[in-house]
């Protein structure tokens, strides 16, 4: 008899599924792989699945329809997608301005995907203890750009404790995805809000100032009456299934202005009477955000490292 459970760990061939009977190690039935032919991973962390006994182990026989998910193009530039996690209440995007510096375009691409798939995002400005003196103005500019766009931006320092309690409160009773480039402190954050969880932390490469990967597969942990999903460090975030005509909808500050454009089908690139272009000129919409919009619009494969 099949029982329903939640996938809490996915390693490519085996899946750990939390059920009322405990955590079961499962494989997936072959036909599920065929259904997910466009995806590198047909079953992902956060999925609700139906599990049946199969000899001495168990097998996943069905995936319950997903409420939402976070997806990106597979990094090998194929037509395949890679789903990071499913059924997420909130994503915490960890961003650092230095050591390492998170590219703004990476931030914007992640936000576009979350907007498209209806995943609320809080941007966490990590290593806040470094954002003083010559870095203070840069941090304030970042907060202004994304705050004006409509996102909550929270400063975090695991050294001083700034922001840790606020994040812990967000986790209560919710399923939260923690994402970001390698080396921004995802595993360190998880260790602070849930000390009983053992996650590895890595050092920043001094020669390249890029984080070393410390998490190989996404894993879900029970914490604060909910779940937190620790993801591998993401180098690039290629978009998939984003229609050019709909792209503006996923930049909230531009979407608010679009009804004031002269033409209802304005692409916000060259048309006269474009309210978005005027807002960019006047500084109401940040040039960095508009530049990300143009770059994404101009790409065929929607992939960027």
C-alpha positions in Angstrom: 0.0 0.0 0.0 1.4 3.4 -1.0 2.1 6.1 1.7 2.7 9.8 1.1 5.9 11.4 2.2 8.3 14.3 1.6 11.6 14.0 -0.2 14.2 15.3 2.2 17.4 14.3 0.3 18.1 13.5 -3.3 21.5 12.1 -4.4 20.7 11.2 -8.0 19.9 7.5 -7.6 18.6 7.3 -4.0 16.1 9.5 -2.3 15.4 9.9 1.4 11.6 10.2 2.0 10.1 11.3 5.3 6.9 9.4 5.9 4.6 8.8 8.9 6.5 5.4 9.3 9.9 7.1 9.4 12.5 8.1 6.8 12.7 5.6 3.9 15.5 5.1 1.4 13.9 4.9 -2.1 14.6 4.5 -5.7 12.3 5.9 -8.4 10.2 3.9 -10.8 11.5 3.9 -14.4 8.5 5.6 -15.9 9.0 8.6 -13.6 12.4 9.1 -15.2 10.8 9.0 -18.7 8.3 11.6 -17.6 11.1 13.9 -16.5 13.1 13.6 -19.7 13.6 17.4 -20.0 14.9 17.6 -16.4 18.1 16.3 -15.0 16.3 15.4 -11.8 12.6 14.2 -12.1 12.3 13.9 -8.3 13.6 16.8 -6.1 13.9 17.8 -2.5 10.6 19.2 -1.3 8.5 16.9 -3.5 5.5 15.2 -2.0 5.6 11.6 -3.3 3.8 8.3 -3.0 6.0 5.4 -1.9 5.4 1.7 -2.1 7.5 -1.2 -0.6 9.6 -3.0 -3.1 11.4 -6.0 -1.7 13.8 -4.9 1.0 13.6 -1.2 0.0 11.0 1.2 -1.3 10.1 2.8 -4.6 8.7 6.2 -5.5 5.7 5.5 -7.7 4.1 9.0 -8.0 4.9 12.7 -7.6 2.1 14.8 -6.1 1.5 17.9 -8.2 3.9 20.6 -7.2 2.7 23.9 -5.7 5.8 25.7 -7.0 9.5 25.1 -7.6 12.8 26.9 -8.3 14.3 25.9 -11.6 17.3 26.8 -13.8 18.8 25.7 -17.0 21.2 22.8 -16.7 24.7 24.2 -16.7 25.9 22.1 -19.6 23.9 24.4 -22.0 21.6 21.5 -23.0 17.9 21.9 -23.3 17.4 20.2 -20.0 16.3 22.0 -16.8 17.5 21.4 -13.2 14.9 21.9 -10.5 16.6 23.0 -7.2 13.6 22.3 -4.9 9.8 22.1 -4.9 6.9 23.3 -2.7 8.8 26.2 -1.2 7.2 28.8 1.1 10.1 31.2 0.8 13.6 31.5 -0.7 16.4 33.2 1.1 18.9 34.5 -1.5 22.3 35.0 0.3 24.2 37.8 -1.4 27.7 39.1 -0.5 29.2 42.3 -1.9 32.8 41.2 -1.2 34.7 38.0 -0.5 33.2 36.8 -2.8 31.2 39.4 -4.7 27.8 38.1 -6.0 27.2 39.4 -9.5 24.1 41.6 -9.8 23.0 39.7 -12.9 23.0 36.5 -10.9 20.7 38.1 -8.3 18.3 39.4 -10.9 18.1 36.0 -12.7 17.3 34.2 -9.5 14.6 36.8 -8.7 13.1 36.5 -12.2 12.7 32.7 -11.7 11.2 33.1 -8.3 8.7 35.7 -9.6 7.8 33.4 -12.5 7.1 30.4 -10.3 5.5 32.3 -7.4 8.2 31.8 -4.8 8.5 34.8 -2.3 12.1 35.9 -1.8 14.0 37.7 0.9 17.4 38.9 0.0 19.9 38.4 2.7 22.9 40.7 2.5 25.5 38.5 4.2 28.8 39.2 6.0 27.3 42.5 7.2 30.1 43.0 9.6 32.3 43.8 6.5 29.9 46.5 5.2 31.5 49.5 7.0 33.8 52.3 6.0 34.4 52.2 2.3 31.8 49.5 1.8 28.9 51.3 3.6 27.7 53.3 0.7 27.7 50.3 -1.6 25.6 48.3 0.8 23.1 51.2 1.1 22.9 51.5 -2.7 22.2 47.7 -2.9 19.5 47.9 -0.3 17.9 50.9 -2.0 17.8 49.2 -5.5 16.2 46.0 -4.3 14.1 47.6 -1.6 12.6 50.0 -4.3 12.0 47.0 -6.5 9.8 45.5 -3.8 12.1 43.0 -2.1 12.8 42.7 1.6 16.5 43.1 2.2 17.9 41.8 5.5 21.5 42.3 6.7 23.1 39.2 8.2 26.4 38.7 10.1 27.0 35.3 11.7 29.9 36.8 13.5 27.9 39.5 15.3 24.5 37.8 15.2 22.9 40.6 13.3 19.8 39.3 11.5 20.0 35.7 12.8 16.9 36.0 15.0 14.9 37.6 12.2 15.8 34.7 9.9 15.0 32.1 12.6 11.5 33.7 12.9 11.0 33.4 9.1 11.8 29.7 9.3 9.1 28.8 11.8 6.5 26.5 10.3 7.7 27.1 6.8 9.7 25.4 4.1 12.6 27.7 3.3 15.1 27.4 0.5 18.6 28.9 1.1 20.5 29.7 -2.1 23.4 31.7 -3.4 26.8 31.5 -4.9 29.5 29.3 -3.3 31.2 30.9 -0.4 28.5 33.4 0.7 27.8 31.6 4.0 24.7 29.4 3.4 26.0 26.5 5.5 27.3 28.8 8.2 23.9 30.5 8.4 22.2 27.2 8.7 24.6 26.2 11.5 23.7 29.4 13.4 19.9 29.1 13.2 20.0 25.3 13.7 23.1 24.3 15.6 22.1 20.6 15.7 22.4 20.4 11.9 25.8 19.3 10.7 26.7 21.1 7.5 30.2 21.6 6.2 31.6 25.0 5.6 34.3 25.8 3.1 37.1 28.4 2.7 37.2 31.1 0.1 39.9 30.5 -2.5 42.4 33.3 -2.0 43.6 33.1 -5.6 40.2 33.4 -7.3 38.0 34.8 -4.5 35.3 32.3 -5.3 33.8 29.9 -2.9 34.6 26.2 -2.9 31.6 23.9 -3.2 30.8 22.4 0.2 27.3 21.0 -0.5 26.9 18.4 -3.3 23.2 17.8 -3.2 20.2 19.7 -1.9 19.1 18.5 1.5 16.1 19.4 3.7 16.4 19.6 7.4 13.6 19.9 10.1 14.0 23.2 12.0 11.7 25.6 13.9 8.6 23.5 13.2 9.3 23.7 9.4 12.0 22.8 7.0 15.1 24.5 5.6 16.7 23.4 2.3 20.4 23.7 1.9 21.4 23.9 -1.7 24.8 23.4 -3.5 26.6 26.7 -4.3 25.3 27.9 -7.7 27.9 29.3 -10.1 25.4 30.3 -12.9 21.7 30.7 -13.1 20.4 30.0 -16.6 16.7 30.8 -17.2 14.3 28.4 -18.8 10.7 28.6 -20.0 10.7 32.5 -19.6 8.8 34.1 -22.5 10.3 37.4 -23.7 6.8 39.0 -23.8 6.3 38.2 -20.2 9.8 39.0 -18.9 8.8 42.5 -17.7 6.3 41.0 -15.4 9.1 39.4 -13.4 10.7 42.8 -12.7 8.2 44.2 -10.2 9.3 47.8 -10.4 9.0 47.7 -14.2 5.7 45.9 -14.1 4.2 48.7 -12.0 5.2 51.3 -14.6 4.2 49.3 -17.7 0.6 50.4 -17.8 1.8 54.0 -18.3 3.6 53.1 -21.5 2.1 54.6 -24.7 1.9 51.1 -26.3 0.2 48.2 -24.6 2.8 45.8 -26.1 5.8 47.9 -25.3 9.0 45.9 -24.9 10.7 48.8 -23.0 13.6 48.8 -25.4 13.1 51.4 -28.1 9.5 52.5 -28.2 8.5 56.2 -27.8 6.5 57.1 -24.7 8.0 54.2 -22.7 7.4 54.8 -19.0 10.0 52.2 -18.0 12.8 53.8 -20.1 11.9 57.2 -18.7 12.1 55.8 -15.2 15.5 54.5 -15.9 16.7 57.9 -17.2 15.4 59.6 -14.1 16.8 57.0 -11.7 13.5 55.7 -10.5 14.5 52.2 -11.9 18.1 51.2 -11.3 20.2 51.0 -14.4 21.7 47.7 -13.2 18.2 46.1 -13.1 17.3 47.5 -16.5 20.6 46.2 -17.9 19.9 42.7 -16.6 16.4 42.9 -18.3 18.0 43.8 -21.6 20.6 41.1 -21.4 18.0 38.4 -20.6 15.8 39.7 -23.4 18.6 39.5 -25.9 19.6 35.9 -25.2 18.4 32.8 -27.0 19.5 30.2 -24.4 18.9 32.4 -21.3 22.1 31.1 -19.7 24.8 33.1 -17.9 27.5 32.1 -15.5 
